[in-house]
C-alpha cells in the first residue's frame, strides 16, 4: 500500500472525456497497445477526467506563451485495471529476463516494479492513479515532434527517473536534462497538478496522490 492510498475518496462524478488529439502531440501507436494491452471498446485509449483535461489544456497554453515552439506530448492517460495488470506483469518479465530467480531475487524484482507501478488493485479505496482518469504521463516535444531530452525514458525503472536526479550534476548536458524536467514540472504545477515523487513524467490532479501531496483531506477521483 502506498502512503497516499490512505486518503479517502469522495467521488466527484466528473466524466471521463476523450483528449482532443489535435491539441496535443500524441504518441502513436499507443505504447501499451503496441505491446498488446487491451483498452476495450474505446475509439482511442487517450482519456482523462473532464476537469483534469481542462487543466492539461491550460498547461499547454501556459507552455506555449513562453515557448511557442514546444508542445506537451501525451504518452498515457486513463488506464483500466486490466491494462495496469498487463503492464505490471510485462515490467516484471522485462526485469526478470531469462534468469532463474531465487525467492529473494524474485522479491527484489517485484519491489523494483512497485517502486514505479501502482498495484492493479480492485479495492475501490486504493485505485491505481491512472485508473481514476486523473493521472497523465507526458513529456515535451518541439514542433517537429522531436522530444526534448529528459535524460531518461518514460517508464524507465531506475534512479534517474526521479525528477531531480540531475539537479546537482556538474555536467552541462545533464544540467540541460534537469532544466527540461523543471520546465515540464513548472507548467504543470501552475495549473494545479502534482508530480509523482519517483517519475519525472507522471502528473495528476484530484486523485489520492494529489490529495496527499497537497495535504487535502479527501481525493475527488476514484476508480473508473
C-alpha angles and dihedrals in degrees: 000000000000119000093244092056091077089073111103118236125225104186113230097199092231104162127244107249134192113251110240102244091203091065098055141034106257129201107238130225092030105255097232095040086054088056092051104267114149118220096182127236099333117129088234134358095239108104136139137173109278097246091044089052090051089055091048090053089050089052090053090052090048091051095049094049087067101024109030090175094061135076137184112254117207116219099172139345128164111028123189117224089251090058091047088054091047093052095045090053092044092051092049090051091049093051093044095048115169095328122124102227131207118227090261092050091048090052090051092051091051090049089054091049093051093048085075108017124063115228113263091244122181089198107113089214095058109038122167107256094242091051090064094060089237101101131074135185113216148157136185126262136185121242090270088058090251105147121234109245109255095177094250143038128261111265093019110154108224147072096282089068088071108107096238098037092121097037096110099032116128090206111106092214092052090047087057089054089052092048090052091050091048091052091052092047094046096055091046095047091050089065096045105268125135125214125234109252093230102034127062091198102050122092132165143180128200099002128110093272090053092047092049094051093044093047091240121161095225142021121230101210130061133175120310 
